[in-house]
Amino acid sequence: MATQASSSTRTSVSPHDVPDHGARHVAIIMDGNGRWAKKRLLPRFAGHKAGVDAVRKIARSARELGIECLTLYAFSSENWKRPAAEIADLMGLLRRFIEADIDEMVSDNVRLRVIGNYRALEPSLVALIDDALARTAVNTGPVLAIALNYGSQDEMVRAVQSLAARAASGEIAPDEICADHLHGALDTAGLPPLDLMIRTSGEQRLSNFLLWQAAYAELYFTDVLWPDFDTKALAGALHAFKDRDRRYGGL
Ligand code: FPP
Protein backbone atom coordinates (compact mmCIF):
# COMPACT_ATOMS: atom_id res chain seq x y z
CA MET A 1 0.00 0.00 0.00
CA ALA A 2 2.31 2.75 -1.22
CA THR A 3 1.05 6.27 -0.77
CA GLN A 4 2.08 9.34 -2.65
CA ALA A 5 4.77 11.17 -0.72
CA SER A 6 4.41 14.92 -0.35
CA SER A 7 6.96 17.05 -2.19
CA SER A 8 8.79 17.83 1.07
CA THR A 9 9.17 14.16 1.89
CA ARG A 10 10.16 12.59 -1.40
CA THR A 11 13.33 10.50 -1.31
CA SER A 12 15.28 8.99 -4.15
CA VAL A 13 13.57 5.58 -4.10
CA SER A 14 10.47 4.31 -5.75
CA PRO A 15 8.67 0.97 -5.46
CA HIS A 16 10.31 0.12 -8.80
CA ASP A 17 13.68 -0.11 -7.03
CA VAL A 18 12.57 -3.28 -5.22
CA PRO A 19 9.48 -4.45 -7.08
CA ASP A 20 7.21 -7.03 -5.44
CA HIS A 21 9.35 -7.48 -2.35
CA GLY A 22 6.27 -8.64 -0.46
CA ALA A 23 7.32 -7.28 2.92
CA ARG A 24 4.22 -5.77 4.48
CA HIS A 25 5.64 -5.31 7.97
CA VAL A 26 9.28 -4.47 8.66
CA ALA A 27 10.70 -3.94 12.16
CA ILE A 28 14.07 -2.39 12.93
CA ILE A 29 16.31 -2.58 15.99
CA MET A 30 18.08 0.75 15.53
CA ASP A 31 21.46 0.00 17.09
CA GLY A 32 24.82 1.76 16.91
CA ASN A 33 24.11 5.42 17.64
CA GLY A 34 26.73 5.51 20.40
CA ARG A 35 29.42 3.87 18.26
CA TRP A 36 28.61 6.22 15.38
CA ALA A 37 29.24 9.19 17.69
CA LYS A 38 32.36 7.65 19.24
CA LYS A 39 33.94 7.13 15.81
CA ARG A 40 33.56 10.87 15.26
CA LEU A 41 34.73 11.84 18.76
CA LEU A 42 31.26 13.24 19.43
CA PRO A 43 29.05 12.86 22.53
CA ARG A 44 26.52 10.01 22.49
CA PHE A 45 23.75 12.62 22.13
CA ALA A 46 25.07 13.46 18.65
CA GLY A 47 24.66 9.80 17.71
CA HIS A 48 21.06 9.72 18.92
CA LYS A 49 20.33 13.00 17.12
CA ALA A 50 21.72 11.55 13.88
CA GLY A 51 19.62 8.48 14.67
CA VAL A 52 16.46 10.59 14.60
CA ASP A 53 17.45 11.95 11.16
CA ALA A 54 17.76 8.33 10.03
CA VAL A 55 14.30 7.57 11.48
CA ARG A 56 12.81 10.37 9.35
CA LYS A 57 14.53 9.22 6.17
CA ILE A 58 13.76 5.54 6.64
CA ALA A 59 10.12 6.17 7.57
CA ARG A 60 9.69 8.11 4.31
CA SER A 61 11.58 5.55 2.23
CA ALA A 62 9.55 2.71 3.74
CA ARG A 63 6.36 4.43 2.63
CA GLU A 64 7.72 5.01 -0.86
CA LEU A 65 8.82 1.37 -1.07
CA GLY A 66 5.29 0.22 -0.27
CA ILE A 67 5.91 -1.13 3.24
CA GLU A 68 2.56 -1.10 5.04
CA CYS A 69 3.94 -1.04 8.55
CA LEU A 70 7.33 0.02 9.91
CA THR A 71 7.97 -0.73 13.59
CA LEU A 72 10.97 0.96 15.23
CA TYR A 73 12.54 0.04 18.57
CA ALA A 74 13.12 3.50 20.06
CA PHE A 75 13.27 2.82 23.82
CA SER A 76 13.19 -0.57 25.49
CA SER A 77 11.92 -1.43 28.94
CA GLU A 78 15.57 -2.25 29.71
CA ASN A 79 16.90 1.13 28.51
CA TRP A 80 15.99 2.59 31.96
CA LYS A 81 19.34 1.10 33.06
CA ARG A 82 21.14 3.85 31.09
CA PRO A 83 22.40 7.03 32.79
CA ALA A 84 19.59 9.49 33.64
CA ALA A 85 21.09 12.16 31.36
CA GLU A 86 20.99 9.83 28.32
CA ILE A 87 17.40 8.82 29.11
CA ALA A 88 16.45 12.52 29.29
CA ASP A 89 18.20 13.13 25.95
CA LEU A 90 16.28 10.28 24.30
CA MET A 91 12.94 11.47 25.69
CA GLY A 92 13.72 15.02 24.54
CA LEU A 93 14.53 13.80 21.03
CA LEU A 94 11.33 11.77 20.93
CA ARG A 95 9.29 14.77 22.07
CA ARG A 96 10.84 17.01 19.40
CA PHE A 97 10.36 14.32 16.74
CA ILE A 98 6.63 14.11 17.44
CA GLU A 99 6.21 17.88 17.67
CA ALA A 100 8.10 18.50 14.43
CA ASP A 101 6.73 15.61 12.35
CA ILE A 102 3.11 15.17 13.40
CA ASP A 103 1.71 17.59 10.79
CA GLU A 104 3.54 15.76 8.02
CA MET A 105 2.27 12.39 9.30
CA VAL A 106 -1.29 13.74 9.26
CA SER A 107 -0.95 15.13 5.72
CA ASP A 108 0.89 12.03 4.43
CA ASN A 109 -1.96 9.78 5.67
CA VAL A 110 0.37 7.96 8.12
CA ARG A 111 -1.14 6.12 11.07
CA LEU A 112 1.04 6.46 14.15
CA ARG A 113 1.00 3.56 16.61
CA VAL A 114 2.91 3.21 19.85
CA ILE A 115 3.68 -0.20 21.29
CA GLY A 116 4.98 -0.71 24.81
CA ASN A 117 3.91 0.66 28.15
CA TYR A 118 4.27 4.31 27.09
CA ARG A 119 1.80 5.44 29.74
CA ALA A 120 4.58 5.07 32.30
CA LEU A 121 6.49 7.92 30.62
CA GLU A 122 6.43 11.52 31.80
CA PRO A 123 2.78 12.81 31.79
CA SER A 124 3.30 15.69 29.32
CA LEU A 125 5.00 13.26 26.89
CA VAL A 126 2.11 10.80 27.31
CA ALA A 127 -0.32 13.65 26.50
CA LEU A 128 1.71 14.58 23.40
CA ILE A 129 1.72 10.95 22.23
CA ASP A 130 -2.02 10.56 22.88
CA ASP A 131 -2.72 13.71 20.87
CA ALA A 132 -0.53 12.47 17.99
CA LEU A 133 -2.25 9.06 18.07
CA ALA A 134 -5.69 10.70 18.00
CA ARG A 135 -4.72 13.03 15.12
CA THR A 136 -3.54 10.16 12.92
CA ALA A 137 -6.15 7.58 13.98
CA VAL A 138 -8.47 8.47 11.08
CA ASN A 139 -5.69 8.06 8.52
CA THR A 140 -5.83 5.06 6.23
CA GLY A 141 -2.25 4.83 4.94
CA PRO A 142 0.92 3.14 6.16
CA VAL A 143 1.57 2.60 9.86
CA LEU A 144 4.58 3.97 11.71
CA ALA A 145 4.75 2.04 14.99
CA ILE A 146 7.20 3.25 17.60
CA ALA A 147 8.19 0.97 20.46
CA LEU A 148 8.47 3.00 23.65
CA ASN A 149 9.19 1.50 27.05
CA TYR A 150 8.70 -1.73 25.12
CA GLY A 151 9.82 -5.20 26.11
CA SER A 152 8.38 -8.28 24.49
CA GLN A 153 8.21 -10.23 27.74
CA ASP A 154 6.42 -7.32 29.44
CA GLU A 155 4.01 -7.11 26.47
CA MET A 156 3.24 -10.84 26.77
CA VAL A 157 2.74 -10.62 30.54
CA ARG A 158 0.29 -7.72 30.07
CA ALA A 159 -1.53 -9.68 27.34
CA VAL A 160 -1.80 -12.76 29.58
CA GLN A 161 -3.08 -10.61 32.44
CA SER A 162 -5.82 -9.15 30.22
CA LEU A 163 -6.85 -12.64 29.05
CA ALA A 164 -6.79 -13.94 32.64
CA ALA A 165 -9.09 -11.07 33.67
CA ARG A 166 -11.49 -11.93 30.82
CA ALA A 167 -11.41 -15.59 31.87
CA ALA A 168 -12.00 -14.69 35.54
CA SER A 169 -15.03 -12.59 34.56
CA GLY A 170 -16.47 -15.54 32.60
CA GLU A 171 -16.14 -13.79 29.23
CA ILE A 172 -13.93 -16.57 27.86
CA ALA A 173 -13.33 -20.15 29.03
CA PRO A 174 -9.69 -20.76 30.06
CA ASP A 175 -9.38 -23.89 27.93
CA GLU A 176 -10.66 -22.00 24.87
CA ILE A 177 -7.80 -19.50 24.98
CA CYS A 178 -5.77 -19.95 21.79
CA ALA A 179 -2.96 -18.25 19.92
CA ASP A 180 -5.41 -15.88 18.23
CA HIS A 181 -6.53 -14.59 21.64
CA LEU A 182 -2.95 -13.89 22.68
CA HIS A 183 -2.17 -12.36 19.30
CA GLY A 184 -5.15 -10.01 19.70
CA ALA A 185 -4.16 -9.01 23.21
CA LEU A 186 -0.65 -7.90 22.24
CA ASP A 187 0.24 -4.24 21.60
CA THR A 188 0.65 -5.11 17.91
CA ALA A 189 -2.96 -6.29 17.49
CA GLY A 190 -4.27 -5.34 14.08
CA LEU A 191 -0.85 -4.81 12.49
CA PRO A 192 0.17 -7.01 9.55
CA PRO A 193 2.21 -10.15 10.38
CA LEU A 194 5.89 -9.33 10.86
CA ASP A 195 7.83 -10.21 7.70
CA LEU A 196 11.31 -8.80 8.22
CA MET A 197 13.31 -7.89 11.30
CA ILE A 198 16.41 -5.78 10.68
CA ARG A 199 19.13 -5.08 13.26
CA THR A 200 21.89 -2.61 12.54
CA SER A 201 25.43 -2.33 13.97
CA GLY A 202 26.52 -5.96 13.73
CA GLU A 203 24.85 -7.32 16.86
CA GLN A 204 22.89 -10.50 16.20
CA ARG A 205 20.17 -10.81 18.83
CA LEU A 206 16.54 -9.77 19.25
CA SER A 207 16.94 -8.00 22.61
CA ASN A 208 13.37 -8.64 23.81
CA PHE A 209 11.83 -7.12 20.64
CA LEU A 210 8.69 -8.65 19.08
CA LEU A 211 9.55 -12.20 20.19
CA TRP A 212 6.04 -13.58 19.56
CA GLN A 213 5.61 -11.64 16.33
CA ALA A 214 9.01 -12.72 14.96
CA ALA A 215 8.07 -16.42 14.98
CA TYR A 216 8.28 -16.60 11.19
CA ALA A 217 9.93 -13.28 10.39
CA GLU A 218 13.09 -13.25 8.33
CA LEU A 219 16.06 -11.84 10.22
CA TYR A 220 18.52 -9.47 8.56
CA PHE A 221 21.66 -8.26 10.33
CA THR A 222 23.90 -5.56 8.94
CA ASP A 223 27.11 -3.98 10.21
CA VAL A 224 25.89 -0.52 9.20
CA LEU A 225 25.44 1.73 12.24
CA TRP A 226 21.90 3.08 12.57
CA PRO A 227 22.65 6.74 11.69
CA ASP A 228 24.24 5.51 8.43
CA PHE A 229 21.33 3.21 7.56
CA ASP A 230 19.91 4.91 4.48
CA THR A 231 17.42 4.25 1.74
CA LYS A 232 19.93 2.15 -0.19
CA ALA A 233 20.53 0.01 2.89
CA LEU A 234 16.78 -0.50 3.33
CA ALA A 235 16.45 -1.44 -0.32
CA GLY A 236 19.33 -3.92 0.19
CA ALA A 237 17.50 -5.55 3.10
CA LEU A 238 14.34 -5.83 0.99
CA HIS A 239 16.30 -7.41 -1.86
CA ALA A 240 17.72 -9.99 0.58
CA PHE A 241 14.22 -10.62 1.94
CA LYS A 242 12.87 -11.13 -1.55
CA ASP A 243 15.42 -13.90 -2.12
CA ARG A 244 14.51 -15.82 1.06
CA ASP A 245 12.57 -19.05 0.81
CA ARG A 246 9.83 -18.82 3.45
CA ARG A 247 8.41 -22.22 4.21
CA TYR A 248 6.65 -21.66 7.57
CA GLY A 249 7.54 -25.19 8.63
CA GLY A 250 6.31 -26.70 5.38
CA LEU A 251 8.30 -27.98 2.43
C1 FPP B 1 20.77 2.06 20.24
O1 FPP B 1 22.02 2.67 20.04
C2 FPP B 1 19.74 3.06 20.09
C3 FPP B 1 18.86 3.39 21.08
C4 FPP B 1 18.83 2.75 22.39
C5 FPP B 1 17.87 4.43 20.89
C6 FPP B 1 17.30 4.55 19.52
C7 FPP B 1 16.73 5.89 19.44
C8 FPP B 1 16.74 6.70 18.38
C9 FPP B 1 17.23 6.31 17.05
C10 FPP B 1 16.26 8.10 18.48
C11 FPP B 1 14.84 8.29 18.98
C12 FPP B 1 13.83 7.63 18.15
C13 FPP B 1 12.73 8.21 17.61
C14 FPP B 1 11.67 7.35 17.02
C15 FPP B 1 12.51 9.66 17.56
P1 FPP B 1 23.06 2.62 21.24
O2 FPP B 1 22.96 3.90 21.97
O3 FPP B 1 22.86 1.41 22.07
O4 FPP B 1 24.39 2.54 20.42
P2 FPP B 1 25.72 1.77 20.83
O5 FPP B 1 25.37 0.30 21.01
O6 FPP B 1 26.62 2.01 19.67
O7 FPP B 1 26.21 2.42 22.10
Boltz pocket constraint, residues with backbone or C-beta under 6 A from the ligand:
constraints:
  - pocket:
      binder: B
      contacts: [[A, 30], [A, 31], [A, 32], [A, 33], [A, 34], [A, 35], [A, 36], [A, 48], [A, 51], [A, 52], [A, 55], [A, 72], [A, 73], [A, 74], [A, 75], [A, 79], [A, 90], [A, 93], [A, 94], [A, 97], [A, 146], [A, 201], [A, 226]]
      max_distance: 6.0
